Amino acid sequence: MKTTIATVVFVSSLLSCPVIAQESAPKDVLESSLSRSIHHDVSAVQQEVKNDNTLDLMQYVSEFKFALNPSSIMATIKETAADILSYPEE
């Protein structure tokens, strides 16, 4: 009796192993596909943020260069002087 039960358990475990292996394969494919999709989305967002930051930095540098331009400094000084001379009480 014990031998029969042991044989049935052993045979059923052998038969269930391929079924478990077959069921895990689609899960592995799904996990792999999901992982690739997430990686792709993260890379796209990283590239977008990098491009936005590069654009912001270029704009800041160009505004900074314009602010240090001698002609713009002189224009600002002239404008400020004209305002002071026009409205001395302020």
C-alpha positions as CSV (number, residue, x, y, z in Angstrom):
1,M,0.0,0.0,0.0
2,K,2.8,2.4,1.0
3,T,4.6,1.6,-2.2
4,T,1.5,2.2,-4.3
5,I,0.9,5.6,-2.7
6,A,4.6,6.5,-3.1
7,T,4.5,5.5,-6.8
8,V,1.3,7.6,-7.4
9,V,2.9,10.6,-5.7
10,F,6.1,10.2,-7.6
11,V,4.4,9.7,-11.0
12,S,2.0,12.7,-10.4
13,S,5.0,14.9,-9.4
14,L,6.7,13.9,-12.6
15,L,3.6,14.7,-14.7
16,S,3.0,18.0,-12.9
17,C,6.6,19.3,-13.4
18,P,6.2,19.9,-17.2
19,V,2.8,21.5,-16.7
20,I,4.4,23.9,-14.2
21,A,7.3,24.6,-16.5
22,Q,4.9,25.3,-19.4
23,E,2.8,27.7,-17.3
24,S,5.9,29.6,-16.1
25,A,7.1,30.2,-19.6
26,P,4.3,32.6,-20.6
27,K,4.8,34.4,-17.3
28,D,8.5,34.8,-18.1
29,V,7.8,36.1,-21.5
30,L,5.2,38.5,-20.0
31,E,7.7,39.7,-17.3
32,S,10.4,40.1,-19.9
33,S,8.1,42.1,-22.2
34,L,6.9,44.2,-19.4
35,S,10.5,44.8,-18.2
36,R,11.5,45.9,-21.8
37,S,8.5,48.2,-22.0
38,I,9.3,49.8,-18.7
39,H,12.9,50.2,-19.6
40,H,12.0,51.8,-23.0
41,D,9.5,54.2,-21.3
42,V,12.1,55.2,-18.6
43,S,14.8,55.7,-21.3
44,A,12.4,57.9,-23.3
45,V,11.5,60.0,-20.3
46,Q,15.2,60.4,-19.4
47,Q,16.0,61.5,-22.9
48,E,13.1,64.0,-22.8
49,V,14.2,65.5,-19.5
50,K,17.8,65.7,-20.7
51,N,16.6,67.5,-23.9
52,D,14.5,69.9,-21.9
53,N,17.3,70.7,-19.4
54,T,19.8,71.2,-22.3
55,L,17.3,73.7,-23.9
56,D,16.9,75.5,-20.6
57,L,20.6,75.7,-20.1
58,M,21.2,77.0,-23.6
59,Q,18.5,79.7,-23.1
60,Y,20.0,80.7,-19.7
61,V,23.5,81.0,-21.2
62,S,22.2,83.1,-24.1
63,E,20.3,85.4,-21.8
64,F,23.4,85.7,-19.6
65,K,25.6,86.5,-22.6
66,F,23.1,89.1,-23.7
67,A,23.1,90.6,-20.2
68,L,26.9,90.9,-20.2
69,N,26.9,92.5,-23.7
70,P,28.3,96.0,-23.4
71,S,25.7,97.5,-25.7
72,S,22.9,96.1,-23.6
73,I,24.5,97.3,-20.4
74,M,24.8,100.8,-21.8
75,A,21.2,100.7,-23.0
76,T,20.1,99.6,-19.5
77,I,22.2,102.4,-17.9
78,K,20.7,105.0,-20.3
79,E,17.2,103.8,-19.6
80,T,17.7,103.9,-15.9
81,A,19.3,107.4,-16.1
82,A,16.4,108.7,-18.2
83,D,13.9,107.3,-15.7
84,I,15.8,108.9,-12.7
85,L,16.1,112.3,-14.5
86,S,12.4,112.2,-15.6
87,Y,11.0,111.3,-12.2
88,P,13.5,112.5,-9.5
89,E,11.1,112.0,-6.6
90,E,11.1,108.3,-7.0
